[in-house]
Amino acid sequence: MHTRKKGKAGSHRNKYTEKPSWVKMSEEEITDVIVQSKRSGSTSSEIGIKLRDQFAVPSTKVILGKKIGKILKEKGESTEIPDDLNSLIKKYKRASAHIQLNPRDKSNERGASLIMAKILRLVKYYKSNSILPERWNLDKVL
């Protein structure tokens, strides 16, 4: 959105419509791995990578019919702030700290403003879809 790059080149995930034959884990085992990983401090994306790389589970949506975030929400393990918003907030904090140390770094200053624009768009989306409460304020986490 904010870059001059063109095209959609890149790797694409295979589209599975049913559980692949090489997946040996049951649905309960996959759910247990997800919950245990979350309790140990992993984010949803880290859990997905762990399932893919260590347990050969290509997609929880295909096997369980639900995404990782929905499973965590059902088990009561979800966080107040969605993972994508949380990672953008961390990225903005790192950029702000860098700008404090290097005030003449204008390219990073622009990057920080673009990150903030993404954060504000996400917050607006989450509030309109009732994922974040209407009274939630970004100042609490910055």
N, C-alpha and C positions, 0 to 999 in steps of 0.2 A: 504494500500500500504506500509506503513512504520511500521506496527506492526506485531506481531507474531500471531495474532488472526486468527482463521480458521473458515470456514463455512459462511453460508448466513442466519443464523437464525434471526428472527425478525418479526415484524408485517408487513403486506402488505396491501396496499390500495385496496379496492374493485374495480374491473374493471367494470365501468358502460359504456354502449354504447349509452344510451339515457338518457334524463332528468328524474331523479327519480320523482315518483309521490308526494313525500312529500315536494318537493321544491316549495314554494308558490310565490317566488319572480319572477318578470319578468326580461328579459334580460337587460332592461334599468335601472331597480332598482339596479341590481347587478353591472352594470357598474358605476352607480352613487356612490355606496358604495365604490367601488375600487378607484375612483378618489378622493372622499372626504377623504378617509383614507390616501391616498398618500399625499394630501395637508396638512394633520395634522401631517405628519412626519413619517408615518409607512413605513417599507420596504415591498417588495413584499411577502416575507415569512410571515411577521406579518399580512398582508392583507389576505393571504390565510387562516391562522389560525383563524382570526376573522370571515371570511365568513363561515368557517367550524363550529366553536363553537357557534357563536351568531345567524347566519342566516340559518344554516343547508344546506349550499351549499357544496356538497362534492368535486366538481371539476369544475372550470370555463371552462376548455377545453371541457368537455362533454356538458355543457349547452350553452356556447357562441361560442364554436369552436376555441377559442383563449386562450392562457395563459395570466396570469396577466401582465407580462412584455410587451407583444405585445399590450394589451389594453392600458396600460399606454403610450407606444410609440405613438400609434395612437392619443391619447388625448393630447400629448405634455407634459406629466408629467414624462417622464423617466429621469433617472440620467445619468451623463456622464460615471460613472464607474458602471458596473453591480454589483448587490447586493452580489453575492457570492464572488467576488473579494474584494469588500468593507469590508465584514465581515472578510475575511482573513487578510486584512491590519490592521483592528482594533485589531484582535487577536495577530498579530505580534507586534504591538505597545505595547500592554499590556505585552507580554512576554519580550520585550526589556526593558521596564521600570522595570520589576521584576529583570532582570539580572543586571541592573545598581545598584539596591539596594542590590542584593545578588550575588556578582560575583563568589562565589564558587558553585553555584547551576548548576552543569554540566548537569543534566538531562533536566532542563529547557532550557539550552543553546542549547542542541540537538533538543529539541522541536521547538525552534525558527528557527533553521536552516531548519528543515523539513517544517515548515510553509512557510518559504521563498522559498523553492523549489516548493511548491504547487503554490505560488503566481507567480513565474516565468513561470511555465508551463501554468497557466491560461492566463497570459499576452501574451505569445507566441501564444496560441490558439486564443485569441480574436483578436490579430493583424492579424493573417493569415485569419480569417473569417470576417475581416473589421468591427468588433464590436467596437474595439478601433482603433484610427488613428495610422498610422505607426510611427508618430513622438511623440506619447504619451510616457512619461517617468515615470518610477516608482518613481524617486527621487522627483517628484512634490508632491506626497502624503505621503511619508515617512518622 
